Amino acid sequence: MAPKGRVVVFGRGPAAGGILRAALDAGYRAVALKDLRAIQREVPDAAIAVEASAADHLRKREALEAIGNALQPHALLLADALPATAAECAAWTGQPRLCVGYGVVGSLADQRVVELVRSPATYDEAMEKARAFFADLGRETRDVGDRPGLICGRTIAALANEAAWAVTHGVASADDVDRAMQLGTNYPRGPLAWAREVGVDRIVAILENLQRHEGEAYEPAPLLLKMAGKRKETVTR
């Protein structure tokens, strides 16, 4: 069997780690990149560059700009389209035709379907490459519209946020909220436990993306900000 192409995965956290492990298991020559200094060195030789930085909006933009500057014109760039829209990600790369947005909320091991989204400039060939890559990783793909949070990210983040607001307003303790949702809806885990498993910083980044585009209904609850190590001076909801 011919060797598969080189894949670089930029980022930290469950999403980055899951994609890296799946790529290695599928026979790709995959390498993890943890900081911006490695991008210029590693990305030019990559057939596929995966941006999976669970970072705030500005640092995500910085990473995508660096990857886009180093990417070769035959390569594919997969951008995490949960903390920012695919259109935003593609514009930041400077190579929008090569950029495909994707949605993986937590670890890829826990997700059977990957959402794919194109920017207005994305080539059809880039979409086909993205579908083929995730198929190699054993995942189905679904094309979705370029809306903040996509489907799974929006749903899970909103659920965790409502649970956190319930705790903030004294409805119940965090443990009781989680237990009530497990017993009342047959969820495998409570929404706050789910947020911790995905990464609270990632849930907050998705909510901030939703808030920027769709308004204050998605304002992150103070409890989530505290869990993510962020500060919030006032409660406005």
N, C-alpha and C positions, 0 to 999 in steps of 0.2 A: 504494500500500500504506500502510495506517495506521501511524503511528509506534508502535514498541513502548515498553513501560514503562521506567521508570528503575530501574537496578540499581546498588547499591553493593556493593563487595567490600572487606571489611575484612581486612587481613593482609598479610604479606610472604612471599616464597618461591615455589617453583614452582607450588604448588596455587593460590594467590591469583592469580598472574600468568597462569596458563593459563586460569582461568575468566574473568578480565577480558577477555583477548584474544578468547576464543571468544564472549563476550557482545557485544563490539563488532562482531565479524565477522558476527554474526547480526542486527545491526541494533538492538540495545538501546542506550539511552542509559546507558552504564556508566561508573562513576567508581571510582577506587581510593581507599580510605581507609587511611592509614598510622598514625594515632594516635587515641587516645580522644577528644581534643578535637574532632575532625572529625565524630564520630558524631552529636552533638546537632544539628549544623548540617545534615548531609546526609541522615540516615536518615529524618526525617519525610516527605520527598517521594518516598521510594522505594517502588516496587511490589514489589521483591524485595531483601532484604538478605542477603548471603552472608558468613558468618563463616568466615574461612580463616586464622586466626592460628596460625602454627606457633610457639606459645608454651607455656610451662609451664601446669600445671593452674590455678593461681591467677590468672594474667593472662588466661587464656581465660575464666574465670568473670567476671572484671571486664569484659571486652569484651562478653560475651553479656548481662550485666545492663544495660550501657549501651545496647546495641542494642535490647533488649526495652523499655526505658523510652522510647525515641524512636520505636519502630515504630508505625505506624498500624494500626487493627484490620482493615483490608481487605488488608494486605500479607502477604507470605510471608517467613519467616525460614529460611534454610538454614544449618544448623550443622554444622561439621566433626565427624563422629562417630567419628573415629579416636583422638584423644587423650583423649576422654571419651565416655561412652555418650550415646545420644540422650535417655534419661530425665534424665540429669544436665543436659545442655544445655538441654532444655526447661524444667526447673525453674528454672534460673538466669535464663532470659529473663523470667520473670514472665508470659509470654504463651504457655504451652505448646501451646495449640490451633493456633497459627500456625506452630509450629516443626517442621521435618522435618530429620532427620539425613541426611548424605550421606557417601560415602566416595570420595575422590580421593587417591591416595597421593602421586603426584608431580605432574607437569604433566598437565593434561587432554589435551594433544596426544598423550600416550603411552597414553591409556586409552580404550578403545572403549565400555566399560560402566561406568556409575556406580551404585554401591550406594545404595539409599535405605532409610531405617529410620524408623519412627514411634515416638513415645513413647506411653504409655498415653492421653494426652490429645489427641493430634494429630487434627485434623479430617480427614475424607475429602477435603474440598475442598483442603486444603493439600497432601495427597499428590498430587492430580491436577494442581495448579499446578506442583509440583516435577517431575513427569514431563514436563509440557508444556515447561517451561523447558529441561530437559536435552535433550529431543527437538529443540527449536529450535537447540540448540548441536551437534546432530548426534550425540548419544550415546544409546545404549539405556540403559534403567534396569532394575534388578532389585531387588525388595523383599527385604530380608534381616532376620533377627532382630537384636534389640538386644543384641549381645554385644560385649565390648571388642575393638577392632581390626577388627570386621566380618570380611570374608573376605580380600580382597587385602592390607589393612594388616597383619593378623595374620600372614599367611603370609610376606610380604616381610620384616617386622620380625624374625620368629623366625629366618628363614634368615640374615639379616645378623648377628643376635646369636650364633647358633651358630658362624658363621664367625669372629666376633670372639673368642669364647671359645676356639676352636681356636688362634688366634694367641696369646692370653694364656697358654694351657697349653703352648706350645712345639711344637704339632703341625706347624706350618709357618709361613712368613712370610706376611704379608698378600698380597703379590703371588702367591705360590705357591698360596695358598688360592683366590684369584680365578681363576687360570689352571687349576687342577685342576677347578673347578666348570664353567668354560667348556668345557673339553675333555671332561670326564667326563659332563656332563649336557646339553651343547649349549645351555647358557644363553647369551643374547646378551651378557651381561656377568657378571662375578663378583659375589658378594653384597656385598662391601665397596665395590666400585665402584658398585654399584646404590644402596647406602646413601648414598654421596656425591652421586650424581645426584639422588636424592629429597630429600636434606637430612638429615644425620646427626642434627640436633636433632629433626627430625620422627620419625625412626625411634626415637630415645630416648623421645620423648613417647608414642608408641604402646606401647612396651614398658612404660613406667611405668604406663600405663593398665591394661595386661594384668596387671602385677604387683600393682597395688592390688586388682584384682577376683579374680584367679585364682592368685596366690601367687608364691613366689620362683623358680619355674621360669623366669619371664620377667625375672628381674633383669638389667638392662643390663650387658653386659660392660665392664670398665674401659677397654678400647680404644675402644669407642663413646663412652663418657663423655669420654675425653680428646679424641677427634676433635670432639665437640660443645662442648668447652670447659668441661666440668663436672668436678667433683672427686669422687673415690672413695677413701676412706682405706684400705679393706681389701678383699681379694678373698674372697668368701664362698662361691663355687661351686666 
